Amino acid sequence: MDYPGIISTIIALIMVAAALYFRPLRKTIGLLLVILGAIVCFTIIGMVIGIPMIIVGGLLLFI
C-alpha cells in the first residue's frame, strides 16, 4: 500500500479547496508559489517545474 502518496494527495486537495475559499490563504499560497518557483528556476531543469509554479502562484495571488 502506498499510504504516503494517498495522504499527500488528500492534503494537496484540501489545500487547493482552502485556497479557493479563503482569500488570505489564497494570497499567501500564491506568493509562496511565486517565490519558490523563482528559486527553482535557477537551473535549466528547474524551469520545467518553476515556470508553472510561477504561473499558478500568479493566478492565486491576483484573483
C-alpha positions in Angstrom: 0.0 0.0 0.0 1.2 3.5 -0.8 -0.1 5.4 2.2 2.2 8.4 1.9 1.1 9.1 -1.7 -2.6 8.9 -0.7 -2.1 11.1 2.3 -0.1 13.7 0.3 -2.8 13.7 -2.4 -5.6 14.3 0.2 -3.6 17.1 1.8 -2.9 18.7 -1.6 -6.7 18.6 -2.4 -7.6 20.1 1.0 -5.0 22.9 0.4 -6.5 23.7 -3.1 -10.0 23.8 -1.7 -8.9 26.0 1.2 -7.1 28.3 -1.2 -10.3 28.8 -3.3 -12.4 29.6 -0.3 -10.2 31.8 2.0 -8.8 34.9 0.4 -5.8 35.5 2.8 -4.7 31.9 2.5 -5.1 32.0 -1.3 -2.9 35.1 -1.4 -0.3 33.5 0.9 -0.1 30.3 -1.2 0.1 32.3 -4.4 3.0 34.4 -3.1 4.8 31.3 -1.8 4.4 29.6 -5.1 5.8 32.6 -7.0 8.8 32.8 -4.7 9.5 29.1 -4.7 9.1 29.0 -8.5 11.6 31.8 -8.9 14.1 29.9 -6.7 13.6 26.6 -8.6 14.1 28.4 -11.9 17.8 28.9 -11.2 18.6 25.8 -13.2 17.5 24.8 -16.7 15.9 21.6 -15.5 14.2 23.5 -12.7 12.5 25.8 -15.2 10.2 22.9 -16.1 8.8 22.9 -12.6 9.4 26.6 -11.7 7.6 28.3 -14.6 4.3 26.5 -13.9 4.7 27.3 -10.2 5.1 31.0 -11.0 2.0 30.9 -13.3 -0.2 29.1 -10.8 1.1 31.3 -8.0 0.3 34.5 -10.0 -3.2 33.3 -10.7 -3.8 32.6 -7.0 -2.2 35.9 -6.0 -4.1 38.2 -8.4 -7.5 36.5 -8.3 
